[in-house]
């Protein structure tokens, strides 16, 4: 009876594909966790493929929960290695809760700005400078706009941007802001999850970024790379990204370059 009970509770090891489907993660993510020693499959098939036993699945489940709570991979590794007690976990969770609540406050302010813009969608009146500040926050700068015109005013992209946005009203700029925030959030999430910048999913985000720019002007892959280089060379752009997540500017740059290579076949 005991032997049968033991046999009944022992599950067959899972393949990488089965684990990816069960936990909603990509194979690339699982391979990355394996490479950094976070979740290393303890078994192999006769053909040499990775297999996840019960202990491996349990550990991965803990990692997935921590990731969804926003913990960095290094923090998760420390928690699992130390077999952290309740007080340590509580400390991390309280800190993460405070960060989430702070982000919620920012999002509420953004929602208010968008609501104010939507109130004027019937006439779609142009935004004032104050409207732009409310909507885009610190990223809107009158001086930066003047500098941009001085640097690129004689380019085709500048002319296209002026032409395509001259009739933009409140609803149009609110949509631009919402798309920008969504793309930034996708980059941040991909970086936090350990996805490589040249992974298919991250390159897709870079492509979405390129297409969002084309609302303003034509942005072929080569031109997109030029913008990516500016994200590293201009401290203001670097700070814009790195303030959201350390290393994000380099990550976005690398993803844009990889996406451009994918399109050009180089």
Beta strands, then each sheet from edge to edge (+ up, - down):
strand 1: 14-15
strand 2: 43-44
strand 3: 50-52
sheet 1: 1+ 3- 2+
end
